Structures are given as structure tokens and as C-alpha cells.
Amino acid sequence: MAAHFAEPFCGSEWAYAAGLLHDLGKGCDEFQRRLHGKHPAIDHSIAGASFAETYDPYSSLAGMKEGPFISSLIAGHHIGLQDYAGEHSLQVRLEQYERGDTPAAATIQEIGCHLHGADDTLQNKLAHLCLQHKEVQSELLSFSAFTLAHLLFSSLVDADWLDTERFMSPNEYEERQAAQSMQEELQVLSNRLDAHLSAFAQNGPINAARGQLLEEVRRASSLPAGIFELNMPTGSGKTLASMSFALRHAMVNGQRRIIYAIPFMSIVEQNAQVFKDVLGKNNVIEHVSSYDFGLDSTCLSDLSEQNDASRRRGLQERMLTENWDAPIVVTTNVQLFESLFSNKFSKSRKVHNIANSVIVLDEAQALPDGLLLPTLAMLESLTLIANVTVVLCTATQPSLDELWPLHTKPTRIVEDVGRFDSVFGNRVHYDCSHVSENEAYDLDELLEELSACPQVLCVVSSRRAARAVYDGLLKRNVEGEGLFHLSAYMVPEHRTMVLDEIRGRLKTGLACKVISTQLVEAGVDVDFPVVFREIAGIDSMLQAAGRCNREGRLDKPGRVVIFECTEFAEYRSSKPNWLGKMRALGLEILNQSADDGTEPFGTISVDRFFKRRHQTGSLDGTSGKPVFGLITKHESLREHAILGHYPYETIAQRYRFFTEETVSVFVPWGRGKELLDLMEEGMFSDDFRSRLQRYTVSVPRYAFAEYEKAKAIRYLEHSPIPVLETRDGMTCHYDDMRGLLSPGEEELDVLVI
């Protein structure tokens, strides 16, 4: 099974050897006694790893010793990939292991001829790549081998998991097979998407331009696999056009699935639902970072107890999500990239299914700067060795030409996107007159401006600023008619309901004032005549402008006001942070455009912004802890001359999108109260993960401690997730308009109302 999983990246021989050796340590008398409860637990993984360390049939892959390359994978198939050297390392385990002549080892010796070296195709591919990229030959080989190790590790642990499931939980294994049998071929999905897109009328200049862009995208889909840039204006149909490209391109290049990665959890479900509606729900799974919640199969009710079709679907989706075994996967950047660098076996199961796929990175400009070099290198290595295509999809294309570590030259899908400026670029007019310190609004002036607009979206950069504006407008309109607040401190179900009401009011012309943090500005389909955006990075301000006159229905350009507010200064962190850096860069670019007369949000300004952004700060790790450099220049590689001896655990710890730890809190709001009743009874159905996600808020660890101190958190006997406390059936720390309230705000809230 492992060998089959490794076929797309020519790693079958190594995967076969790892699968054959991984449980070698069970072939001893001690383990047999263990099965009968007569012996303590033993480290059964180290025996196969030790055997592999000394097994080296060919030594033919660029001088790499192949046995040690798979040793780390075998040793980590239960506890995860370890650093090779250090206090708690694989090297220590190998040194402590006293190699014995087990019956299993003797059997392996007898069939040793089956343990072949690297596949010739892989050797030839890497040798050819090294000749093509002589200037980065060492980095290319080191990083590609690191990527290959993760692909092989995934093949091993997923095969081990599935083989165990087949034996231990045959009912679940059959459900997995049933779910797979309902999935359809990519050709069927592509035809279905074509039929959906053809139903749209081409009336009006915007729809006509969307049609032209779609045809251009489709023509490019016949190109060979590689890395592509898809730069399309906001509101030009980028989501479905990129999926059309991916489906057609995958069929041309023999790829099996589409992985659609999104930087913001707030729009994963929105896009996943669009794809389910168009392509069929059996073909699409969605996987966000907080789906797990510590629930495993021991918590979930048995399938025999589940008669409801949705619960059965929940079981199937849970299993398919574990290893991304579906034609369409919609996920977050965090889930995708942290899995590729992870040393944990549970997060690694899906990685082999990333091979032979098309990865669409929506809003590619949101890739974290501090991890940009290892992220780009991972994308490059996947395209080089695993038949992967990458599509960098954005309306504000970052300038990455000089940053690709392995010197990739991406192919542009749409050339000269500027020729559509007359259609998409003239939808709005920018007013930047309130950016300078002298012309900045005070809060009362800002509230006055917003009050005068029947329909307006105001996007600010912090929750405190959003609350200040919302509360100020609420005092002016005590009834709160048509006034809405959006933030990440609202559970997803709450945000969805609010957005549905907002869209309804916008369509019918009713009063609609929305105050939001930046979660609304990327990918959320709303269309306002007026948008106010607090000064931020050029990309963020452009994204906010994409919510203004999106469909071009106004007789004149929509109004986008870029502003500064004097009171907001006190809400900013006193420590240097990402938002502060982006705000300063955005202001710098706007001032520069005012000085030289260039368009403040045109191509030149966008290019300037990204070049300045990438010039400030490290692109390879934070606090002097590189990731790319650790993979390609680690001292153990030079000392041992073995590419398999990577510091896997250290690399995984350094490659984290968010260094600030958060805690997921369940909020029994709305229908979440029904889930709370089930949680209190310990009734966890197989669709519980996805249902729980809809009523969960992630809060920083320090803030969570404050809720605990205020006795606003309780723990249920059967639930692995903390629950926001209720009193008299009410969630007093959660407001129907503002979302999660900080400790102490609940009393203030009563006074305000």
C-alpha cells in the first residue's frame, strides 16, 4: 500500500522497504508476550530503523546513503519524525538499542533482495534538475530530499493507519470505500462546472470581461505542470475561473485532485459551499485548522447507532479529511503548509495525496513573509519531483520574481491584466484626503460621515476600533436598525447569518451600515456603494475596495475612503507587529505616489509595496531561526553526508504560521445550545466536528486565562473543548451583535443597551 501511494513521486521502492521494515520490532519474544499482557511496552519501531541504518544496497542517489534515509521514517511512524541528533533524538534511540537476532530480522535478511534502492526515474529526474540549476544544485537536492522524506513518511503512516483500520474497524473501512465509490471523475466535474458557467448571461461590460478572462484562463490549462500566476481583478470571477483551469489542467497532466487553499478561515466554508453546490458534495471536503478538537474515533458514536444520513456523511467526511482522499479539497494555508513541514504522523497522513495534484493558492499575497523562502521552496520542490502544479491566484500579485529559492520562473496565465482596467478599474474612486495627520478624522467626524451614508462598509484594523465605531453608531441609532458588526470573535454560524442579512438588505436597498475587522475584505461577496478603509497595507486597502460597486451597477464610480482616525492610535500595540508594519508601508507608498503623481493603487504602487515589504524583515524564519537555511545548510548534513538526517522536529516547530498560541472555545449560541446538550451527555456523532466548528471562537492563550479567572469557562466531563459559561440559559459573555465579550464587558453591555 505504501509503495502504491509513493508511485506519483517515484518513491515506491523506498516506501516498500519502509513498509516491510516498520514493524520489524514486533518479531521478537518480548512483543509476543506483550500481546498477552505479560511484558511492558517496547519500542518496536527502532528495530526496523536500526536495520535500515546499515542497509545500503546501491548508494546511487547523488551520493546519498539510502538506508539511513528511510530509517527516520520507520522510527517515527508512531511518535513522529525526530531530530537526528540531540538529547531526545533518533541517534540516542539507535545508540541505546541493542540489536538482536530476531526471527523477523532473519526473515528480512533472507528476502533482502526485495529492498531495492531509489527508483531510476527519480535518480534521473534529480540528476537532470541539478544540471539545469547548477547555481543552486546543493539547495535543490537538499530541499527536494526533505520534501521526498515527508512524502514517503506520509505514504508509510497512511498505509499503516488504513491497514489497521481495515482489520480493527472493518465497518469504518467499508464506509471509507463507499465514500470513495461515490466520487466522480475530474472530467465529469469539469463538464459540470462548464455547464454552470455557461448559464451566466454575458450582458454588460463586466460580465463580458469575465467571459474573456475565463476563456484566456481555459486556454492556458493545456500547458505542462509547473508554477503559474493568475492575476485577475477583484470581482472578475477568479474563484470559479481558477477552478476551471485546475480541473482542465489536471486532466491534461494526469493529476488526481485539486487542493484549494485559502488564507482566511472565514471564507473557507463559503468557497467550499460554492464548489459543493456546483460540483457535488460527495466530491468536495473542507478542512480547516480547528476541525480536530481532540476528538478521535473512541469519542464518536458507533455507526450502528447512526441512522441519520447526515451523520453517515459526517463519518465519511471525517475519514476522507484525515488523508485528503477526495477530488476537491478546500482548506486553509495553515493546514496545507504546516502539514508539509510537520513531523507529526497524524498531520502527515494527507501529504502523499498532495502529490499529483493542482494546488490553487487563493489570495497568494497573504503568505507569511517570515516563512516565504521555505514556503516557496516547498512549492518548487513539489512541482519538481511530485507532478504538482501551483497556481498563485490573487488580485494584487506580489512581486516574487527574485525570491524563488530554486530559481523558478512562473508562467502568467493572463497577460497584461491592465487592459481590463477600463472595466474593473473604474468601478471605484479613491478618496485619500483623510490620511495625513492633519486631515485625519476624529471619532465623532468619522461617525458623522458614516451616519450620512444609507449603505456603507467600514473596515478597521482592530477589534477595539470596530467596537468603538459600532458602539458610537449605536448610540446615534438606539434601535440599531440596519447596523451590523463583524469580527473573528463571532462564531462562524453567527457571521454567516449576519452576512446573509446584510446581502438581503443591500439587494433591496434597505439601510445597511457594517463595521468590520479585515476578515470581510478578502473573498466575502458583498457589494456596497461606499467603503471606508482605515489606512493599512496596499493589498488590504485594494481588497476592501473590492467590496465597493463590485458588480458595477452604480451610475458613477463607488466611493472608497482611505482614512486615519486619531482615536485609533491608542488601540494599536505598543510593540512592533505585522499590522503596524503594513500600515507604515501603506502610508509610505501613498505618500510616494502623491509626490511623483503615480496612481496610488495602480500596478506601480502595488509593485513598490511588495518590494518594500519583502525588503524589510527576514523571509526565512523569525528571531534568527531559519527554516530554509536549516534544511539546506544544517551542520548534520555536512557532518554525516546523509540527506536523511534532518532536524525534523526543530523544523516543524519553527515553521508555524502563528507563533501566538490560541485556544478554541465552544459558544452555546443559537442552535449551539442543542450541541451543548449533546456534549453534556457525551453524545458525539461523526458529524460533530463540523457542527462544533460552527460555534467555536479561537482566543489567544493570555485572553483565555482572563476568561478562566472570571469563571467564564467550564469543562465538561466528556468534552475535550472548553465551553463558554452560561447563566440562566444565557451566554452572558457573548452578545448577539458584537460576539465574544471580554470579562467585565458583560456588565457594561447591560448599561449601554
N, C-alpha and C positions, 0 to 999 in steps of 0.2 A: 504493500500500500504506500509506504514512504517513497519507494522508487517511482511509483506511478505519479505521485504528487510532484516529484522533482523533475519530471520529464521536460516541462517548459523551459527550464534553465539548465538543461543538460547535466543535471546532478544526480541522475538515477543510480549510478554505481556507488557513489558515496552514501546516498540515502539508504540504499540496500544494505551496505555494510553497517551503517549506524543502526538500522532496524534489526539486523541479525545479532548485533553485539549488545544492544541496550540493556537487556535483562540477563546478561551472562552471569551476574552475581546471584541469580536465583538457582543456579545449577549447583548447589552445594548442600551438604547435610544440614548446616545451620538453618538455611532458609526452609528446607523441608520440615524441620521441627517447628519453625516459626509458623507455618501453615496450620499446625496442630496446637498452637498456643504454648509451645514448650521451649521457646527461645525468644530473647528480646529482639527488638527491631534491629535490622542490619542495613548497612549502606550497600544496597545491591547494585547501585549504578556505577560504582567506582571500579568494579572488576572489568567490565567491558571497556571503560575509559583507559584503564591500565594496559589492557591487551592492545587497544588501538594505538597507544603511545609508541609501542615498539613495532607495530606493523607498518611497513613502508614498502609496498610492492614495486613502485616504479620511480618515485621521486621525480616526476616528469613535468609538473606544472610550475614553470618558472622557478625551479629550484625549491619549491615548497615541499616540505615533508608532509605527506598526505595523512598518515595515521594520526599524528597529533592534531591535525585539522578537525577530524571528527571526534577526537577524544573529548573536547569541551562539550560537544553536543550531547554525547552519551551521558557524561557525568551530570549534566544539568537537566535531564529530561523530567525530573520531578521537582528539583529545588531551584531551577533556573540557571542561566549561564553565569559562571563566576569569573572574577578576575583570575588570570593565571597565577600571578604572584601576589604575595601579601600575607597578612596574618591569617585571614579566613579565606583561603584561596584553593583553587584546584591543585596547585603544586603541593600544598601542605597535605591535602587528601591523598594525593598519589604517593607522597613520601611515607605517609602513615599506613598505607595499605600494604599488607604483606601478601604478596601474590602467591596463590596456592594452585595446586594442580587439580582443579575441579573437573568433574566429568564433562561439564559443558565446555570448558576451555579445551579439553582434549578433542571434543567433537568439532569445535571451530577449527582447530589445527588441521583436522582431517579434511575439512571442506574448505580450507583456506584459499584454494584456487578460485573460489567464488567471490572473494574480496578483491575486486578489480580496482585499479586506480581511476584517476579522473577521466571522464568521457573525452574522446578525441575531439569532438566538436567544441567542447568548452575550451580545451587547450588551444585549438586553432583560433578560436574567437578571441581569446585574451592575447595570444601572440600577435594577431593581426591588429588589435586595438593598440597594443604597446608600440607597434611600428608606426601606426597612424599618429600617435600622440607621444612622441619621444620626449618632449619637453616636460610632460607630466607622467611619464611612464611609471615611476615609483608610486605616486599618489593614486593613479588609476588602478594599479594592481592591488595595492593595499586596501583601498576602499571597496573595490569590486569583490575582493575576497571576504571582507567584512560583511557585505550585503549577501554574498553567497552563503556564508555561515548562518545568517539569520533565516534565509530561505530554507536551508537544509534542516535547521533546528525546528522550524515550523513543520516541515514535512514529517519529521520524526514524531514530534509531540502530538500532532493532529492524528496521525495514523495510530499511535498508541492509544489516544483517547477514544477514537472511533472503534478500534478493535475491542477495547474494554467495554464500551457501551454495547456493542453487538452481543457480547457474552453476558454482561451483568444486567443490562436493561433492554432486552430484545424488543419490548413494546415501543420504547422510545426510538430505538434504531429503525423500526418499521415506519414510525411516523416521519422520521427524517427522510427515508426513502420515498414515502408517499408525497411529502412536500416537494422533493426534487422532481418527482414524476409530473407534477402539475406545472412546472416551469416550462416556458416556451423558448423556442429558438430566437436568436437575435434578429434573424430575417423577418420573423413574424412581428416582433416588436417594432422594427424599423418601418415596416409597412403600416402598422397601426398608427405610428407617430406621423407618417406622411399623410395618412387619411385625416388625422386630426388637424394638422397644419393647413391642409388644402381647404378646410371648411371655413377658414378665416377670409373675410372679404378684403380685397385689395384697394378699397375705396380710400381716398385721401392720401396726401403725401407721406405721412408717417407709415401707414400700412404698406404703401408701395415700396418705401425704403426698406422696411423689414423684409419684404419679399426678396428684394435684390440681395440683401445681406445673406439671407438664408440660402439662396442659390449659390452664392460665392463660397459659403461655408461647405455646402454639399460637394462642390467641385473639388475642393481640397481634400476631401475624405479619401480619395483614391491614392494618396501619397503613401510611401512606406512609413513604417513605425518610426517614431522619434519624438522630439520635443517641439511643440507648437505654441505660438502665441495667438490668442483670439481676442483682439481688442475691438469691442463693439460699444457704441454709446449706450448710456443708461436708457432703459425703456425701448431698446431696439429688438427685443425678443431673444436675448442672449441665452437664457436658460434652456429653452427648447431647441434653439439652433445648435448649441453645443452638444446637446444630447443626440440630435440628428447626425452631427458629424461623428460622434463617438460610436454610434451603432453602425453606421456605414463603414467607417474606418476599421472597426473591429472585424467585420466580415471580410474585408479585403486582406487583412493581415493575420487572420487565423487566431484572433484573440477571443476570450471566452466571456468576459464580463466588463461592465462599466462601473467604475468607482467614482462617485460624485462627491467630492469633499468640499465642505463649506466652513468658513472660519467662525460662524456665529450659530450657536445652538438655537437661537430664536427663529431662524429661518430653515433649519434642517427639516422640521416637520412640514412646514409649508411646501417646500420643494418636493419632499418625499410624497406628499399627498397628491401634488400635481402629477408626478410620474405614475403613482398608483392608479389615478383616475384615467390616465391616457394609456398606460402600458399594461395594466392589470396588477392587482395587489399581490398575486402569487409570485410575481416576478421581481418585486421590489422589497428590500428590507432596509430599515433605518437603524442606525447605531450611533448613539451619542455617548459622550464620556461617562455620564452618570447613570447609565442604564442598569449597572450591575447591582449596587446597593448591598452587596454581600449575600444575596440570595442564591442558593445553589439548589441542585435537584433534591437535596434532603429536606429543604423547606417547602417545596412545591407539592401540591396535592397530586395524587396518582391519576393517571389518565382515565382509569376506570371510573373515577368519581366525576369526570367532566363530561357532561352531555351537551353542553352548550358549544355551538360551532365556533364562536369567537374564542372560547378557551382552548379549543383544539388548535385553532390558528395561532393562539398565543404560544402554545408549546412548540409548534413548528417554527415560528419566527424566532423564538429563543434559541433553538438548536441551530438554525441556519445563521443566526447572528454570531454564534460562537466562533465560526470559522469562515464567515462571509461566503457561504455557498449558495449564491443567487446570481442571476444575470445582472441585476442592478443593485448596487449598494449605495445608499445615501448616508454620509457620515460627516463627522467634524474633522478638521485638520488635526486637532489634538489626538483623536482616536487613530487616525491614519498614521501620522508620523511618529508618535510616541510608541506605537506598536512596532514599527520598523526598527526602532532603536532599543526596544525593550529587551531585558534579559529574563523577564518572567514568562513561564511556559504558557500560562492562561492567555496572556495578551498576544503571544506569538503564534497561536494556533492558526490565525487568519492569514499570516504573512505569505505563505506559499500560494494562496489564492490571489494575491496581488500580482504575481507573475502572470504573464499572458493576458493582461487587461489594459483598458484605457482609463487613465486617471484624469478626471477633469477637476482642476483646482479653481473653484469659483472664488471671485474676489482675491485673486492671487497677490494683490498688493498687501494683503493682511498677513502674509508670512512673517513671523517674528524676526526682526533684524538681528538679534543676538544669536540666532541659530541659523542664519541664512546660508552660510557656507556648507555646513553638514547637510542641511535640507536639500540644497541644490545638488550637492554631490550624490546624495541618495537617489534623487530623481534621475540623474545622469547614469548612475551605475545600474539602476533598474532597466533603463532603456538599452543599455549596452549588453547586458547579459541575460535579461529575463523577458524579452519581447514585450516590453511595456511601452505604451505611448502616453505622453503627458501633454495636457492642454492647459496652458496658463490663461485663464479666462477672466477678463476684467474690463471695466470701462475706463480705468485710469492705469494704463500699463506701466509698471515700474521699469526703470532703466536697469536691466540686468546684464547687458551685453558683455561688460568687462568683469563680471563677478562669477561666472560659471567656473568652478574649480578645475574641471576636466575639459575646459575649452569647448563646450558645446555651442553651436550656432543654431538657435531655434528658428523654425520656419514660421513666417507670418501667414496666417490663414486669410486675413483680409488686408489687402494692401491699400494704402492711402485712405484710411478711415476718415480723414479730414474732408473728403468730398461729400460726406453726409452732414457736414456742419450746418448747411443751409436748412436742413430738415430738423435734425435733433439739437443743433447748437443754438438755434434761435427760439427755442421754447421758453427761455427764461432771460430776464435781465437782472444783472447783479448790482446791488447797491452796497458799496463798501465804505460809505461815508461815516459810519459809526464804529470804525475800527481803531482809530488813533485814540490816544489817551485823552486828548482834549475834547473829542467828539463822542466819547463813549456814553452809552445810556447810564443813568442811574436806574434803580429798580422800578421806581414809580413811572419814569418815562417809558421804560420797556413795557410795563403793564398797560399803560395808556395806548401805546401803539398796537399791542395785541388785542386789546378790548375793541379797538376800532375796526378790526378785521372779522367779518362774519365767519369765514373759514380760514384757519391758519394753523400751520405746524411750527412749533418752536423746539429746536433741538439744542440741548446744552450738554456740557461735558462731564457733569457730576450729578449724582442723585440729590445732593443737598441743594444744588442750583435748581433742579427740576422741582423739588418740593417747594422752594421759596417762590418760584414763579406760579406754580399751581395754587398754592395757598393764597397768594396775593390776588390772583384772578377770582378765586372762590369767594373772597371777602367782598369783591366788587359784584359778584353774582351769587348770592347766598343759595339760590336754588341749584346752582351747578348745572343748569340746562345746557347741554352740548359741550361741556367741559370735561376733558379726559386727561389722564395721567398714565404714562407708560414707563416702566423701568424693569431691570433684571430682578428686582426684589418682588415682582409679581409672579405667581406661579404660571406656567405656560398656558394652562386652561383659562386662567383669568385674562391673560394678554390676548389670547385668541378671541374670546368673547368681546373684549373691548374693541379689537381691530375690526371684527365683523360689524359692530355697531357704528364704528367710525366710517367704514366704507359705505354703509347704508345711508348715513346722513350726508356724505359727500355726493352720492349719486342723486339724492332727492333734493339737494340744495338747502338742507337744514343747517342751522348754526352748528359749527364744529371747530372747537379750539383744542388742540392736542399739545401737551407739554411732555417731552420725552427725552430720555438719555439717548446716546448714539445707537442703541440697539435697533431703532426704527429705520436708520438711514441706508442700510445695505440690504437690498433684496426684498424689502417689505413693499407689497404692491398697494400703495395709496397715492392719491393724486390731488394735491392741494393747489389753489390759485396763488397762495402766498406761503413762503417758508422763511423763517428766521433761523439762522445758524450761528451759534457762538463761535468765535474765532478758534480754529483748530488746524490740523494738517490739511494741505490742499486736497488730498484724496478724500478725506472725510467731508469737507465742505462740498465737493463735487457730488459725493454720494447723496448728501442731504438735498442738494439741488435737483437730483433725480426724482425726488418726491413732488416736484412742482411742475404743473402743466405737463404731466407725464405723457398724456395721450394727445397733447396739442389741441385740445378742444376750445381753448380761450381765443377770443378775437385778437388779443395782443399778448406779448410775452408775459409769462408769470413773473412774479416779483420774488427775488431771493435776497434777503437782507443779511449780510455778514456783519456781526456786531460784537462789541465788547460791553460788558456791564460792570460798573465799578464795584458793586457789592459782591460779585462772584469771586473776587480776589481772595477773600477770607475763606472760601471753600476749597481752595487749591492746597495741595500737600506742600508742607514746608520743605520736604525732601525732593531732590530731583527725581522725576518719574517720566514715564512714557508720554502721558498726556501733556505735561509741561513742555517736554522737548518738541512734540508735534506742534503745539500752539506757537512756540517761538519760531519754528521753521516756517509755519504758515504765514505768520506776520512778516517774517523776513522776505519771503517770496512776493507777498502782496506789495510791500514797500518797494522792492526792486522793480516790479512791473510798473508801479506808478512812476518811478524815476525814468525808466527807459521807454515807456509807452507800449510795452507788450501787453497782450491780453492776459489779465490776472488768472484766468482759469483755462487758458489755451494750452496747446501742446508744449510750447516752450516753457511755460511756467510749471507744468506737470513734470517735465523732464528735469528742470532745475531742482524741484522739490525732492525728487527721489535721489538725485545725485548728491545733494547736500545731506539728505537723510542717511544715505549709506556711507558718507564720509565721516560721520560723527558717531563714535562708539564702535565697539567690537562687533564683527559679523560672525565671530566664531566663539561662542560661549560668553559667559559673564563672569565678573570678578576674577579675571585671569585664568579661567578654567576652560581651555579649548576643548572642542569635541572633534572637529575635523583634524586638527593637529594631533590629537591623541590617537586617532585611528591610523593616520598615515605616518606619524613620526614617533610613535611610542618607543621608549628605550628597550622594552622587551622584544620588539620586533628586530632591533639590531643585535641585541644580545643573544637571542636564541635563533635568529634567522628562520623563524617559524611564523607564518602569517596567521595561523590559527590561534596563537596565544595573545588574544586581545584582552584588555581590561573591560570585559563586557559590562560588569555591574557598575563600574565607575562611569562608563559612557552613558548608560541608561539613566543614572542619577543626574548627570549633567544635562542631558537632553530632555528638558522639561519646559513646556510652553509657559507654564505659570509656576513661578517659584513660591508664591504665596499659597499656603495650604488652605483649602476650603472644606466646609462640612455641609453635606446635604441634609436639609431639614424638611420633614413632611409637614404640610399645612392642611389641616382638615377644613378646607374652604369649599363651599358649594357641595358638589357631589363627592368631594373628598371625604366628607363625613361618613359616607357609606363605606369607603375603603377603610377608614379608621375602625369601624365596627368589625370588619373582617380581620384587620390586624390584631385587634384585641382578642379575637377568638383563635388567632393563629391559623387562619384560613388563607393560604397563599396559592392562588391558582396560577396556571402557567402564563396567563396574560398579565400577571400582576406587575411585572417590571415596567411594562409600557404604561400601564394605568397609573402607577406610582409616580412615574416621571412627570406626569401632567400636573401633579400637585406638590412639586418639590422646588425649593429655593436653595441655591448654594450661597453660603455666607462665609466670609473669612474666619479663620480659626479664632482670632482675637475677638471678633464680634460675637461669635458663638459662645465664648466664655462669658460675655456680658449677659447673654440670654440665660445661660445656666445660673449665673449669680442671681439674676432676678427671678429665678424659679419659673421661667417661661418655657422650659424644656422638660419633657418627661421621656422615660424609656419604657417601652413595653416588653413584657417577658418574651414574646415570640418574634418581635420585630428587630431587625438589625439597624434600623434607621431612627434617629431621634425625632420626636414629634413635638410640634408647637403646642403648648398647653392651651386648653380651653377652660372657660369658666361659664357655668350655666349654659353650656352648649354653644357658647360664642368664642370665636378666636380673637381674644382681645388685643393681641399683638399683630393682627392682620386687618387691614382696612379695605373696604370694598372699592375704594377709589385709588388709594396710594400703595396698597400692597403691604409688605412687611414693615412694621414699625419698630424702631429702636426701643429698648427698655426705657420707660419713663414717658415715651411719646403717647402711650395709650391714654393716660390721664389728660394730657394736653389736648389730644384729639377730641375728647368729650367737650372741652371748653370751646374749641374752635367751632364745632358744629352748633 
